[in-house]
Every structure is written in structure tokens, then in C-alpha cells.
Amino acid sequence: MLLLSEVLIQSPEVDSFEELIEVIKVRRQSEMFFRIDVKPPFSDTPEDWEDRLEAAFT
């Protein structure tokens, strides 16, 4: 299971929500499930951030 908190910890080079989307797209290839357990701490995080992360994973 891919946890969003783990992605954020393991990817300190990510500086924006759009970069996070790209990391999720890469990491989805090796995971079957995705759990959103924290809100991304970026200033450009949109209001529909949960939907966009889920869409990037699927």
C-alpha cells in the first residue's frame, strides 16, 4: 500500500503539488492501493487535491 505520507517523506525534492502528481504516477506502477493519510503541504495544493491524487494513482 502506498501511503501519501511515505511518498512525501521519501521525496524531499518535491516542491509543488504538480511534482507530487508526477511522483504518484510513477509510484503507482509498483503498488495496488493508495491511501491519503495527510494533506500535501504545498502552497499550490488545490481544493480538489484528494480527487486529483486519486486520479493520478488510477
N, C-alpha and C positions, 0 to 999 in steps of 0.2 A: 504494500500500500504506500502510495506516495502522499506524504503529508506536506502541506504548504509551508509549515514552519521549518521543516527539514530542508526544503528547497531554498528558503531564504537564508538559513544558516550556512548551507553548503555552497551558496553562490553569492559571496560578499561583493563580487564585482558588479552585480545587478544594481543599477541606479534609478530605474524607472519601471513603471507598470508595463510598458510595451516590451522592455527587455525581459521582464518576468514572463510574459506571454510566450516569448520565444523559447525560454528555458523549459517551460511546461510542455511545449510542443515536442521538444527533444526528449525530455524525460518520460513522456507518455509511452514511448515505444517499448520501454522495459517494465512497465507497470500495468496492472489490470484495474486498480482502483485509485481514486484520488479523494482525499479528504481536506476540506478547507477548515483549518482549525485556528487561523489568525487572520486579521485584516492586513493586507500589504501596507507597509509604512511609507509609501511614496506619495509625494505631493500631487502627482498626476493620476492617482488612483480614482477611477470614475465611480459614479454612484452605483452602476450596474456591474461592479467588479466581480461579484460571485458568478454571475451568469457568464461573463466573458472568460473567466478562468475555467469554468466547466466546459465551455465551448472549445477552448484551446486544448483541453485534455481529450475530448471525444472526437 
